[in-house]
Amino acid sequence: MLCLLQYINILCLFTEMSDVFRGLNLLETLKESIEHNKLSDVKDAVEDLLISRINLAVIGDRGDEKATFINSLRGLSSGDDGAAPSQSPVAPEEVAGYPSPKHPDFRMWDLPPVPSTSPFEPEGYMDRVKFARYNAVFITFNQAPQPNSVAVFLEARSQQRQTVYFILLASEKATEKNLEEERKASLEVLTSQGVALPKVYLVRPSTLEKFDFPGLLEDMGRDLPEIRAHALLLALPTLTSTLVTLKKEAFKALVWAAASLSGGVSAIPVPFVASMVDSSVAVRILSKAQLSLCLDDESVERLARQRGMEPTGLKVLRTCVLSVEVTKGEVKKRLAAAEKDLAAVSSKLVEMAMPRHARSASRSFTAMLQALNGAIDEMAADAEKIVAAVIKEGK
């Protein structure tokens, strides 16, 4: 009976991973790269996901709303160390960079406003701010986009740059009715200046989970290359339960890819920085998950300050020990438990539970997959409880 239950658990593990494969284009891409022996592409992808290498730029007048938007995307508020100030420390025509405190390779760039002079050459402005180096660019405004900003957008589109977006930054005092009127007026301006099928995202910088920001993330997920889209996903703060779910799926893709590189399901032996059997790789992935899901003490305390809540009320929602602290000892204990479960099941049963393409997987690979996926599920559940508590408090 025990062996049967353990067999069912293994079967569920691979069925779940099959579901993730279908739900994430990222996993399909990584799987295809491995099958075609493009192992360097997969290794680069794993590293990019672990460090979240991505650059986002914000064009627009410098002030409270723009600074709050830049800070919120990094999980910060105005009083936090490293926060972008309302009064930029650089000259009006210069660019200011702000790395994420938790993901240093995720950088926000504060670009100067597009000049309103006439005549105006958009290429000159774009060259000056190094437009091509950013993965995505937000053109922000408080009332309506000015003509030269539209010219920059159109020039970017002529260069096949799809990741440029118009954002109407909503002030705290603005009513929803007024904001919709401003959006409508902005769309009319864009249409009159030659933008086909214009779209304006309404964003309240201090509460990104409201209005159009979740929809903007969906569009960016389609427009950005897959690896960059998922790197951004993992670097953003946990704003909604949907975002938590997407992060969880992305981490399971990362686990599978890293395990495959170590020789787990690949028939080709690949030298990796550390074998997946080495718990240090698991520690690195779960440490990234803790930061990405905003479960560490500093992130929870910062979130509580931002929403006027008691930190202890959010901290007690973390029931997984890895949500509080990722230690090598805890990771080794979970790996050992998974190995013990597998040891009680015959190799024939393990093989039956695996999909055909993964039947060359080693027992160590299977144990790693089982242990890490279980940990990620527990950590994501804690993140969902915290997000739910914050949203409830904000209503």
LINBELFEN-V482378 format. One record per pair of residues at least 24 apart in sequence whose ideal C-beta (glycine too) atoms are under 10 Angstrom apart, sorted by the first residue. I is the first residue (numbers start at 1). GAP is how many residues later the second one is. Records with the same first field share a line. If there is no record, write none. Layout:
BEGIN
I=GAP, GAP
END
This chain:
BEGIN
2=339, 342, 343
3=341, 342, 343, 346
4=341, 345
5=336, 339, 340
6=334, 335, 336, 337, 338, 339, 340, 343, 344, 347
7=337, 338, 339, 341, 342, 343, 345, 346
8=341, 345
9=329, 332, 333, 336, 344, 361, 365
10=331, 332, 335, 339, 340, 341, 342, 343, 344, 356, 359, 360
11=338, 339, 341, 342, 343
12=341, 358
13=325, 340, 341, 353, 356, 357, 360, 361
14=336, 339, 340, 341, 344, 347, 352, 355, 356
15=338, 340
16=236, 353, 357, 361
17=235, 236, 238, 239, 337, 338, 341, 352, 356
18=337, 340
19=230, 233
20=228, 229, 230, 231, 232, 233, 235, 236, 353
21=231, 232, 235, 334
23=222, 223, 226, 229, 230
24=202, 206, 222, 225, 226, 228, 229, 232
25=196, 197, 201, 204, 205, 228
26=200, 201, 203, 204, 207, 223, 224, 227, 228, 230, 231
27=199, 203, 222, 223, 225, 226, 227, 229, 230
28=198, 225
29=196, 197, 198, 224, 228
30=196, 197, 223, 224, 226, 227, 228, 230, 231
31=222, 225, 226, 229, 234, 326
33=224, 227
34=222, 223, 226, 227, 231, 232, 233, 234, 236, 323
35=225, 231, 232, 322
37=229, 230, 231, 233
39=221, 222, 227, 229, 231, 232, 233
40=230
41=186
42=215, 216, 218, 219, 224, 228
43=214, 215, 218, 227, 229, 230
44=183
45=181, 182, 185, 186, 208, 209, 212, 213, 216
46=181, 207, 208, 209, 211, 212, 214, 215, 226, 227, 235, 239
47=58, 180, 211, 226
48=57, 179, 180, 182, 183, 186
49=178, 181, 182, 184, 185, 186, 201, 202, 204, 205, 208, 209, 236, 239, 243
50=53, 55, 181, 184, 204, 208, 231, 234, 235, 237, 238
51=52, 53, 54, 55, 180, 183, 184, 237
52=48, 50, 51, 52, 53, 54, 55, 176, 178, 179, 180, 181, 182, 183, 184, 236, 239, 240
53=50, 51, 52, 53, 54, 82, 174, 175, 178, 179, 182
54=46, 49, 51, 52, 53, 54, 80, 81, 82, 170, 173, 174, 175, 176, 177, 178, 179, 180, 181, 182
55=42, 50, 51, 52, 53, 54, 75, 78, 79, 80, 81, 82, 173, 177
56=50, 51, 52, 53, 78, 79, 80, 81, 82, 107, 164, 176, 179
57=38, 40, 50, 51, 52, 53, 54, 72, 73, 74, 76, 77, 78, 79, 80, 81, 82, 107
58=26, 40, 50, 51, 52, 53, 76, 78, 79, 80, 81, 82, 109, 111
59=50, 51, 52, 53, 54, 55, 66, 70, 72, 75, 78, 79, 80, 81, 82, 90, 93, 94, 105, 107, 108
60=50, 51, 52, 53, 54, 78, 79, 80, 81, 82, 85, 86, 89, 107, 109
61=31, 51, 52, 53, 79, 80, 81, 85, 108
62=24, 25, 26, 28, 30, 34, 48, 49, 50, 51
63=24, 25, 79, 106
64=105, 107, 108, 141, 142
65=75, 76, 77, 102, 103, 104, 105, 106, 107, 138, 139, 140, 141
66=44, 45, 47, 72, 74, 75, 76, 101, 103, 139
67=31, 43, 138
68=101, 104, 136, 137, 138, 139, 140
69=39, 41, 69, 71, 98, 100, 134, 135, 136, 137, 139, 144
70=26, 28, 38, 39, 40, 68, 70, 135
71=27, 37, 134, 135, 235
72=131, 132, 133, 134, 135, 136, 137, 141, 164, 165, 167, 234
73=25, 27, 33, 35, 65, 132, 135, 140, 159, 162, 163, 164, 166
74=24, 25, 26, 27, 28, 29, 32, 33, 34, 161, 162, 163
75=25, 26, 27, 28, 160, 161, 162, 163, 164, 216, 219, 223, 224, 227, 228, 231
76=24, 25, 26, 32, 161, 226, 230
77=129, 225, 226, 228, 229, 230
78=128, 228
79=223, 226, 227
80=218, 222, 225, 226
84=24, 26
85=25
88=24
93=32, 35, 36
94=34, 35
95=33, 34, 35
100=135, 136, 137, 191
101=190, 197, 198, 201
102=133, 135, 186, 188, 189, 190, 192, 194, 196, 197
103=128, 129, 131, 132, 133, 185, 188, 189
104=131
105=126, 130
106=125, 126, 128, 129, 130
107=27, 28, 128
108=26, 30
109=24, 25, 28
111=26, 27, 28, 29
113=26, 27, 28, 33, 35, 36
114=25, 31, 32, 33, 34, 35, 36, 37, 38, 39
115=31, 33, 34
116=30, 31, 32, 33
117=31
118=29, 30
119=29
120=27, 28, 29, 31, 32
121=27, 30, 34
122=26, 27, 28, 29, 30, 31, 32, 33, 34, 36
123=28, 29, 32, 35, 36
125=24, 26, 27, 30
126=26, 29, 30, 33, 35
131=24, 25, 28, 30, 33
132=24, 27, 29
134=27, 29, 30
135=28, 85, 88, 89, 90, 93, 94, 96, 97
136=25, 26, 27, 28, 29, 80, 84, 87, 88, 92, 93, 96
137=24, 26, 27, 28
138=25, 26, 27, 28, 29, 31, 63, 65, 78, 82
139=25, 26, 27, 28, 61
140=25, 26, 27, 28, 29, 61, 63, 65
141=25, 26, 27, 28, 41, 45, 48, 59
142=26, 27, 28, 29, 32, 40
143=25, 26, 39, 42, 43, 46
144=24, 38, 39, 41, 42, 43, 44, 45, 46, 56
145=41, 42, 44, 45, 48, 50, 53, 55
146=43
147=42, 45, 46
149=41, 44
150=39, 40, 42, 43, 44, 45, 48
151=42, 43
153=37, 40, 41, 42, 45
154=36, 39, 40, 41, 42
157=38, 39
161=62
162=57, 58, 60, 61, 62
163=56, 57, 60, 61, 62, 65, 66
164=59
165=34, 35, 36, 38, 51, 54, 55, 58
166=24, 29, 32, 33, 34, 35
167=33, 34, 35, 36, 38, 45, 46, 49
168=32, 33, 34, 35, 36, 43, 44
169=32, 33, 34, 35, 36
170=32, 33, 34, 35, 36, 37, 40, 41, 42
171=33, 34, 35
172=32, 33, 34, 35
174=28, 30
176=26, 28, 34, 35
179=24, 25, 32
183=28, 29
206=100
207=32, 99, 100, 184, 187
208=28, 29, 31, 32, 35
209=28, 29, 30, 31, 32, 33, 34, 178, 181, 182, 185
210=29, 30, 184
213=26, 27
214=25, 26, 28, 29
217=25, 26, 29
218=24, 28
221=25
226=27
230=24
233=59
234=54, 55, 57, 58, 59
235=53, 56, 57
236=56, 58
237=55, 56, 57, 62, 65, 66, 69, 150
238=54, 55, 56, 57, 61, 65, 142, 145, 146, 148, 149, 152
239=55, 148, 151, 152
240=144, 147, 148, 151
241=139, 142, 143, 144, 146, 147, 150
242=145
243=50, 140, 141, 144
244=48, 49, 50, 135, 136, 137, 138, 139, 140, 141, 142, 143, 144
245=135, 138, 139
247=42, 45, 46, 47, 129, 132, 133, 136
248=41, 44, 45, 125, 128, 129, 131, 132, 133, 135, 136
249=127, 131
250=39, 42, 126
251=34, 35, 37, 38, 41, 42, 121, 122, 124, 125, 126, 128, 129
252=117, 120, 121, 124, 125, 128
254=31, 34, 35, 118, 122
255=26, 27, 30, 31, 34, 113, 114, 116, 117, 118, 120, 121
256=102, 109, 113, 116, 117
258=24, 26, 27, 110, 114
259=26, 99, 102, 103, 105, 106, 107, 109, 110, 113
260=98, 101, 105
262=100, 102, 103, 106
263=97, 98, 99, 101, 102
264=94, 96, 97, 98, 100, 101, 102, 104, 105
265=89, 90, 92, 93, 94, 95, 96, 97, 100, 101, 104
266=92, 94, 95, 99
267=90, 93
275=89, 93
276=86, 88, 89, 91, 92, 93, 96
277=58, 85, 87, 88, 90, 91
278=90
279=49, 50, 51, 52, 53, 54, 55, 56, 57, 89, 92
280=48, 51
281=50, 87, 91
282=44, 46, 49, 50, 52, 53, 86, 89, 90, 93
283=39, 43, 44, 45, 46, 47, 48, 49
284=42, 47
285=41, 46, 83, 87, 90, 91
286=36, 37, 40, 41, 44, 45, 48, 85, 86, 89, 90, 93
287=35, 38, 39, 40, 44
288=38
289=33, 34, 37, 83, 86, 87, 90, 91, 94
290=28, 30, 32, 33, 34, 35, 36, 85, 89, 92, 93
291=35
292=87, 88, 91
293=30, 83, 86, 87, 88, 89, 90, 91, 93, 94
294=89, 92, 93
295=25, 27, 28, 29, 30, 31, 84, 85, 87, 88, 91
296=27, 28, 29, 30
297=27, 28
299=87
300=24, 82, 86
303=83, 84, 86, 87
304=82, 85, 86, 89
306=84
307=82, 83, 84, 86, 87
308=85, 86
309=80, 81, 84, 85
313=73, 76, 80
314=68, 71, 72, 73, 75, 76, 79
315=71
316=69
317=64, 65, 66, 67, 68, 69, 70, 71, 72
318=60, 61, 63, 64, 65, 67, 68
319=59, 60, 62, 63, 66
320=54, 55, 56, 57, 58, 59, 60, 61, 62, 63
321=54, 57, 58
322=53, 54, 56, 57, 60
323=52, 55, 56, 57, 58, 59, 60, 62, 63
324=58
326=49, 53
330=45
331=40, 41, 44
332=39
333=38
334=33, 34, 36, 37, 38, 40, 41, 44
335=29, 32, 33, 35, 36, 37, 40
336=31, 35
337=30, 33, 34, 37
338=25, 26, 28, 29, 30, 31, 32, 33, 34, 35, 36
339=24, 25, 27, 28, 29, 31, 32
340=27
341=25, 26, 29, 30
342=24, 25, 28
343=24
END
